[in-house]
C-alpha cells in the first residue's frame, strides 16, 4: 500500500512540474507565433543562398 502512495505522490509532483513548465512557457511567449513554424520550411535560407552564389561565380 505504501508503494502506491509513493507513486501517486511522485506522479502528482511530475504533473505539477509539467504544469509549471507549461505556464512558464506561455508567459514567456513560446506559443505566440503559431503560423510561421508551419511555413518556415518554405522560406529560403539567406545564408545558404549567399554561400551558393559566392561559390558559383564565373572566373
C-alpha positions as CSV (number, residue, x, y, z in Angstrom):
1,X,0.0,0.0,0.0
2,X,2.9,2.4,0.7
3,X,4.3,1.9,-2.8
4,X,1.0,3.1,-4.3
5,X,1.1,6.2,-2.1
6,X,4.7,6.9,-3.1
7,X,3.8,6.5,-6.8
8,X,0.8,8.8,-6.5
9,X,2.8,11.5,-4.8
10,X,5.6,11.1,-7.4
11,X,3.1,11.4,-10.3
12,X,1.4,14.4,-8.8
13,X,4.8,16.1,-8.4
14,X,5.7,15.3,-12.0
15,X,2.4,16.6,-13.2
16,X,2.9,19.8,-11.2
17,X,6.3,20.2,-12.8
18,X,4.9,19.9,-16.3
19,X,2.1,22.3,-15.4
20,X,4.6,24.8,-14.1
21,X,6.7,24.4,-17.3
22,X,3.7,24.9,-19.5
23,X,2.5,28.1,-17.6
24,X,6.1,29.4,-17.7
25,X,6.4,28.9,-21.4
26,X,3.1,30.5,-22.1
27,X,4.1,33.6,-20.1
28,X,7.4,33.8,-21.9
29,X,5.6,33.8,-25.3
30,X,6.6,30.4,-26.6
31,X,3.2,29.9,-28.2
32,X,2.7,33.4,-29.6
33,X,3.5,32.6,-33.2
34,X,1.5,29.5,-34.4
35,X,1.6,30.2,-38.1
36,X,5.2,30.8,-39.0
37,X,6.6,27.4,-37.9
38,X,4.3,25.6,-40.3
39,X,5.6,27.6,-43.3
40,X,9.2,28.3,-42.2
41,X,10.4,25.4,-44.4
42,X,9.1,27.2,-47.4
43,X,11.3,30.2,-47.0
44,X,14.8,30.2,-48.5
45,X,17.7,30.4,-46.1
46,X,19.6,33.6,-46.9
47,X,22.9,32.3,-45.7
48,X,22.6,29.2,-47.9
49,X,21.7,31.4,-50.9
50,X,24.6,33.8,-50.3
51,X,27.0,30.9,-49.9
52,X,25.9,29.1,-53.0
53,X,26.1,32.3,-55.1
54,X,29.5,33.2,-53.9
55,X,30.9,29.7,-54.8
56,X,29.3,29.7,-58.3
57,X,30.8,32.9,-59.6
58,X,32.3,32.6,-63.1
59,X,36.1,33.2,-63.2
